[in-house]
């Protein structure tokens, strides 16, 4: 496989890098996190002006029809500076759903930066199982009435509208019977309670008590939303894998610089052969993670569901392992300073820890990979 970026992708990488360099010093990031939304609305507007919000969206909606590899380029740069704007939840997750199920007006507004969306899907009992949905939507005249609860909705407290999954038929864990609805933030009966997460982002708990929506709130045909949900989550996993690679790269650079400058007994501690060996192991873990993140991005747009899901799960397993190992080594090689809030190493390790659990942890995806391999063997 050819993992080299095209000329256009290198230009995109440079463009995002310049934006990050100008807008994302550690001090500015702390300021953004203290704002009411947990991020900068000005930065969101600038991302729209740069065309990054429309990058993966269709040209008919004002987007660029970019690929998952283009998104990988952006997310890796975002990972290098721990960007807190809701690009993953609003553009990658919700954008993928809207592309698949058709919502031209919302897509255009999303690309222009005029609307923030959040995907409310996960529930307490479900853990990482995508088809475990108990939130119910029953027909009421020409519309629907929604009841249920959603947990850990990424940036749900700052969204203008939520894309909410609900069961319109079938039993819990039936893949058939899931539908998606666009619910405005101010809908009667909708309660959104936001809170910070350990990595500096924000999530929300969402409760729906007899929330009434019209027929136009339904995205796509009823009962058949599961394939769109699965594909959107695959795109999001590929994106966070790339983000993790960017965060790992900064941890390695920071740790190497510390080993070269920290003096002990009149010499840099980096001359210690045991520490050099540890950094070699760290670099190997990084290269493994980067290769798997590239593979995830290259297969995220595939229509072969089994091959795509296997590659995505394999990448998530390696990202989880490498992120944990590199974060631990960075903290240990720095010593106590790495755990202080003023130093950046701890913040990168926190984000890598969250990525390790987001959309399924290592054990979950290892099980999925094994199950999909078994499916292939049966088919053969």
C-alpha positions as semicolon CSV with decimal commas, in nm:
position;residue;x (nm);y (nm);z (nm)
1;X;0,000;0,000;0,000
2;X;0,113;0,355;-0,075
3;X;0,081;0,562;0,244
4;X;0,224;0,879;0,089
5;X;0,009;1,191;0,088
6;X;-0,084;1,360;-0,239
7;X;0,026;1,715;-0,313
8;X;-0,322;1,842;-0,223
9;X;-0,316;1,653;0,107
10;X;0,025;1,797;0,195
11;X;-0,111;2,145;0,127
12;X;-0,408;2,065;0,352
13;X;-0,168;1,947;0,622
14;X;0,027;2,273;0,599
15;X;-0,292;2,481;0,606
16;X;-0,420;2,312;0,922
17;X;-0,074;2,330;1,076
18;X;-0,063;2,708;1,025
19;X;-0,407;2,747;1,183
20;X;-0,302;2,537;1,482
21;X;0,023;2,728;1,524
22;X;-0,161;3,059;1,533
23;X;-0,463;2,964;1,743
24;X;-0,357;2,680;1,971
25;X;-0,087;2,769;2,216
26;X;-0,137;2,590;2,551
27;X;-0,248;2,920;2,707
28;X;-0,512;2,981;2,439
29;X;-0,640;2,625;2,473
30;X;-0,695;2,678;2,845
31;X;-0,889;2,995;2,762
32;X;-1,109;2,813;2,512
33;X;-1,188;2,539;2,765
34;X;-1,309;2,798;3,016
35;X;-1,566;2,940;2,774
36;X;-1,932;2,848;2,817
37;X;-1,928;2,591;2,535
38;X;-1,590;2,449;2,629
39;X;-1,443;2,566;2,298
40;X;-1,404;2,880;2,086
41;X;-1,693;2,980;1,861
42;X;-1,450;3,212;1,680
43;X;-1,230;2,914;1,598
44;X;-1,535;2,726;1,472
45;X;-1,611;3,015;1,237
46;X;-1,249;3,016;1,118
47;X;-1,264;2,642;1,050
48;X;-1,569;2,708;0,835
49;X;-1,389;2,985;0,646
50;X;-1,095;2,752;0,581
51;X;-1,336;2,498;0,434
52;X;-1,253;2,236;0,696
53;X;-1,611;2,194;0,817
54;X;-1,718;2,104;0,466
55;X;-1,414;1,889;0,391
56;X;-1,588;1,547;0,409
57;X;-1,928;1,678;0,300
58;X;-2,068;1,661;-0,057
59;X;-2,007;1,940;-0,305
60;X;-2,382;1,987;-0,345
61;X;-2,391;2,110;0,016
62;X;-2,096;2,344;-0,023
63;X;-1,841;2,085;0,086
64;X;-1,529;1,943;-0,077
65;X;-1,629;1,575;-0,096
66;X;-1,305;1,486;0,078
67;X;-1,208;1,130;0,165
68;X;-1,139;0,966;0,500
69;X;-0,768;1,018;0,427
70;X;-0,829;1,394;0,405
71;X;-1,004;1,377;0,742
72;X;-0,708;1,178;0,875
73;X;-0,473;1,461;0,776
74;X;-0,686;1,716;0,964
75;X;-0,739;1,501;1,273
76;X;-0,370;1,418;1,308
77;X;-0,293;1,789;1,317
78;X;-0,575;1,844;1,566
79;X;-0,428;1,571;1,785
80;X;-0,094;1,750;1,795
81;X;-0,253;2,046;1,975
82;X;-0,546;1,877;2,150
83;X;-0,806;2,082;1,964
84;X;-1,127;2,109;2,168
85;X;-1,371;2,221;1,896
86;X;-1,644;1,959;1,821
87;X;-1,511;1,858;1,479
88;X;-1,534;1,486;1,550
89;X;-1,889;1,486;1,682
90;X;-2,045;1,747;1,456
91;X;-1,863;1,712;1,123
92;X;-1,734;1,354;1,116
93;X;-2,011;1,167;1,302
94;X;-2,319;1,374;1,221
95;X;-2,189;1,470;0,877
96;X;-2,151;1,103;0,784
97;X;-2,507;1,026;0,896
98;X;-2,652;1,318;0,702
99;X;-2,459;1,222;0,388
100;X;-2,596;0,870;0,399
101;X;-2,957;0,949;0,486
102;X;-2,998;1,273;0,294
103;X;-3,052;1,610;0,456
104;X;-2,933;1,874;0,212
105;X;-3,032;2,178;0,419
106;X;-2,862;2,055;0,735
107;X;-2,550;1,955;0,543
108;X;-2,523;2,301;0,389
109;X;-2,565;2,470;0,728
110;X;-2,309;2,236;0,883
111;X;-2,052;2,311;0,612
112;X;-2,108;2,685;0,657
113;X;-2,069;2,665;1,034
114;X;-2,425;2,783;1,093
115;X;-2,530;2,483;1,300
116;X;-2,367;2,256;1,557
117;X;-2,488;1,897;1,576
118;X;-2,433;1,615;1,824
119;X;-2,502;1,244;1,787
120;X;-2,701;1,107;2,082
121;X;-2,682;0,731;2,054
122;X;-2,506;0,561;2,347
123;X;-2,709;0,438;2,644
124;X;-2,604;0,325;2,990
125;X;-2,691;-0,042;2,946
126;X;-2,536;-0,065;2,599
127;X;-2,168;-0,011;2,679
128;X;-2,015;-0,036;2,329
129;X;-2,293;-0,233;2,157
130;X;-2,430;-0,017;1,877
131;X;-2,762;-0,196;1,833
132;X;-2,852;-0,191;2,206
133;X;-3,107;0,094;2,202
134;X;-3,402;0,122;2,439
135;X;-3,500;0,481;2,365
136;X;-3,838;0,451;2,195
137;X;-4,019;0,653;1,929
138;X;-4,389;0,582;1,883
139;X;-4,604;0,727;1,610
140;X;-4,842;1,003;1,711
141;X;-5,050;1,132;1,421
142;X;-4,814;1,261;1,156
143;X;-4,519;1,273;1,395
144;X;-4,344;1,081;1,672
145;X;-4,310;1,091;2,051
146;X;-3,964;1,009;2,189
147;X;-3,885;0,873;2,537
148;X;-3,556;0,751;2,679
149;X;-3,208;0,851;2,789
150;X;-2,872;0,894;2,617
151;X;-2,531;0,899;2,783
152;X;-2,196;1,063;2,709
153;X;-2,316;1,264;2,411
154;X;-2,004;1,433;2,277
155;X;-2,050;1,814;2,298
156;X;-2,422;1,761;2,343
157;X;-2,458;2,065;2,568
158;X;-2,338;2,307;2,297
159;X;-2,525;2,156;2,002
160;X;-2,806;2,345;1,830
161;X;-2,973;2,014;1,748
162;X;-2,926;1,648;1,835
163;X;-2,942;1,351;1,602
164;X;-3,108;1,095;1,829
165;X;-3,140;0,722;1,768
166;X;-3,463;0,559;1,881
167;X;-3,636;0,228;1,836
168;X;-3,944;0,244;1,616
169;X;-3,990;-0,134;1,609
170;X;-3,833;-0,455;1,732
171;X;-3,672;-0,548;2,063
172;X;-3,354;-0,425;2,227
173;X;-3,045;-0,528;2,027
174;X;-3,244;-0,581;1,707
175;X;-3,056;-0,414;1,427
176;X;-3,374;-0,368;1,233
177;X;-3,610;-0,118;1,391
178;X;-3,373;0,173;1,461
179;X;-3,453;0,522;1,331
180;X;-3,281;0,860;1,358
181;X;-3,446;1,192;1,442
182;X;-3,323;1,551;1,437
183;X;-3,439;1,717;1,759
184;X;-3,376;2,090;1,822
185;X;-3,206;2,180;2,147
186;X;-3,507;2,370;2,280
187;X;-3,762;2,094;2,221
188;X;-4,017;2,055;2,500
189;X;-3,937;1,754;2,718
190;X;-3,571;1,744;2,614
191;X;-3,320;1,783;2,901
192;X;-2,949;1,819;2,834
193;X;-2,702;1,818;3,124
194;X;-2,342;1,889;3,025
195;X;-2,020;1,816;3,211
196;X;-1,644;1,822;3,138
197;X;-1,453;1,505;3,062
198;X;-1,102;1,428;3,188
199;X;-0,943;1,517;2,854
200;X;-1,073;1,874;2,842
201;X;-1,371;1,811;2,614
202;X;-1,737;1,808;2,712
203;X;-2,018;1,554;2,706
204;X;-2,382;1,552;2,807
205;X;-2,650;1,330;2,954
206;X;-2,972;1,359;2,755
207;X;-3,322;1,273;2,876
208;X;-3,632;1,263;2,656
209;X;-3,973;1,278;2,820
210;X;-4,257;1,277;2,565
211;X;-4,057;1,482;2,316
212;X;-4,283;1,542;2,016
213;X;-4,134;1,585;1,669
214;X;-4,288;1,610;1,325
215;X;-4,251;1,363;1,043
216;X;-3,982;1,589;0,892
217;X;-3,758;1,514;1,191
218;X;-3,707;1,156;1,069
219;X;-3,383;1,100;0,877
220;X;-3,415;0,844;0,603
221;X;-3,662;0,557;0,605
222;X;-3,792;0,432;0,941
223;X;-3,648;0,116;1,101
224;X;-3,340;0,108;0,878
225;X;-3,090;0,348;1,035
226;X;-2,846;0,089;1,174
227;X;-2,617;0,064;0,867
228;X;-2,579;0,444;0,865
229;X;-2,500;0,444;1,238
230;X;-2,240;0,171;1,200
231;X;-2,072;0,339;0,905
232;X;-2,066;0,679;1,080
233;X;-1,905;0,525;1,389
234;X;-1,645;0,355;1,168
235;X;-1,560;0,694;1,017
236;X;-1,531;0,843;1,365
237;X;-1,302;0,562;1,482
238;X;-1,073;0,619;1,184
239;X;-1,069;0,990;1,271
240;X;-0,979;0,940;1,640
241;X;-0,708;0,693;1,540
242;X;-0,548;0,971;1,337
243;X;-0,594;1,216;1,625
244;X;-0,421;0,970;1,858
245;X;-0,124;0,944;1,621
246;X;-0,083;1,323;1,634
247;X;-0,093;1,319;2,015
248;X;0,158;1,033;2,031
249;X;0,398;1,221;1,804
250;X;0,400;1,521;2,039
251;X;0,458;1,299;2,342
252;X;0,759;1,141;2,171
253;X;0,903;1,476;2,061
254;X;0,856;1,624;2,409
255;X;1,009;1,324;2,582
256;X;1,311;1,315;2,350
257;X;1,373;1,683;2,409
258;X;1,352;1,628;2,785
259;X;1,600;1,337;2,773
260;X;1,845;1,551;2,575
261;X;1,828;1,851;2,809
262;X;1,766;1,709;3,159
263;X;2,103;1,689;3,333
264;X;2,196;1,431;3,594
265;X;2,549;1,377;3,726
266;X;2,677;1,629;3,474
267;X;2,534;1,464;3,164
268;X;2,199;1,445;2,980
269;X;1,993;1,151;3,102
270;X;1,937;1,057;2,740
271;X;2,288;0,909;2,732
272;X;2,165;0,630;2,955
273;X;2,144;0,325;2,729
274;X;1,845;0,179;2,915
275;X;1,645;0,498;2,844
276;X;1,753;0,489;2,480
277;X;1,620;0,135;2,453
278;X;1,289;0,246;2,601
279;X;1,260;0,525;2,345
280;X;1,325;0,272;2,066
281;X;1,030;0,067;2,195
282;X;0,821;0,386;2,203
283;X;0,910;0,467;1,843
284;X;0,818;0,116;1,731
285;X;0,479;0,146;1,904
286;X;0,424;0,481;1,731
287;X;0,507;0,343;1,385
288;X;0,270;0,052;1,439
289;X;-0,008;0,289;1,543
290;X;0,055;0,524;1,250
291;X;0,046;0,239;0,998
292;X;-0,283;0,108;1,138
293;X;-0,436;0,457;1,144
294;X;-0,348;0,489;0,774
295;X;-0,507;0,152;0,703
296;X;-0,823;0,257;0,889
297;X;-0,846;0,576;0,685
298;X;-0,788;0,392;0,358
299;X;-1,071;0,147;0,429
300;X;-1,318;0,379;0,608
301;X;-1,490;0,467;0,278
302;X;-1,514;0,104;0,164
303;X;-1,853;-0,046;0,079
304;X;-1,727;-0,389;0,189
305;X;-1,872;-0,383;0,541
306;X;-1,677;-0,682;0,674
307;X;-1,338;-0,568;0,542
308;X;-1,400;-0,214;0,663
309;X;-1,506;-0,318;1,012
310;X;-1,210;-0,558;1,045
311;X;-0,961;-0,288;0,950
312;X;-1,126;-0,033;1,179
313;X;-1,128;-0,273;1,477
314;X;-0,768;-0,379;1,413
315;X;-0,661;-0,015;1,406
316;X;-0,850;0,064;1,727
317;X;-0,678;-0,228;1,904
318;X;-0,332;-0,106;1,803
319;X;-0,411;0,257;1,883
320;X;-0,529;0,157;2,229
321;X;-0,217;-0,046;2,299
322;X;0,029;0,205;2,156
323;X;-0,141;0,504;2,317
324;X;-0,130;0,345;2,662
325;X;0,233;0,237;2,626
326;X;0,360;0,567;2,485
327;X;0,170;0,769;2,744
328;X;0,304;0,559;3,031
329;X;0,661;0,582;2,905
330;X;0,638;0,958;2,856
331;X;0,515;1,007;3,213
332;X;0,775;0,772;3,364
333;X;1,068;0,918;3,169
334;X;0,970;1,272;3,270
335;X;0,913;1,188;3,634
336;X;0,688;1,395;3,861
337;X;0,673;1,698;3,632
338;X;0,464;1,500;3,383
339;X;0,175;1,481;3,628
340;X;0,148;1,855;3,689
341;X;-0,138;2,047;3,530
342;X;0,102;2,309;3,396
343;X;0,299;2,057;3,189
344;X;0,148;1,922;2,869
345;X;0,244;1,554;2,890
346;X;-0,036;1,465;3,130
347;X;-0,297;1,633;2,911
348;X;-0,190;1,431;2,606
349;X;-0,196;1,109;2,808
350;X;-0,549;1,190;2,928
351;X;-0,670;1,240;2,572
352;X;-0,507;0,914;2,459
353;X;-0,675;0,736;2,750
354;X;-1,015;0,869;2,644
355;X;-0,953;0,774;2,281
356;X;-0,866;0,424;2,399
357;X;-1,216;0,387;2,544
358;X;-1,413;0,595;2,291
359;X;-1,628;0,391;2,051
360;X;-1,505;0,068;2,211
361;X;-1,191;-0,024;2,405
362;X;-0,914;-0,263;2,305
363;X;-1,084;-0,577;2,439
364;X;-1,411;-0,490;2,268
365;X;-1,252;-0,441;1,926
366;X;-1,030;-0,745;1,965
367;X;-1,347;-0,948;2,014
368;X;-1,510;-0,784;1,713
369;X;-1,206;-0,855;1,498
370;X;-1,205;-1,219;1,604
371;X;-1,577;-1,252;1,534
372;X;-1,541;-1,095;1,189
373;X;-1,246;-1,324;1,111
374;X;-1,471;-1,617;1,203
375;X;-1,738;-1,485;0,969
376;X;-1,483;-1,478;0,686
377;X;-1,376;-1,834;0,760
378;X;-1,737;-1,953;0,749
379;X;-1,794;-1,773;0,419
380;X;-1,480;-1,934;0,272
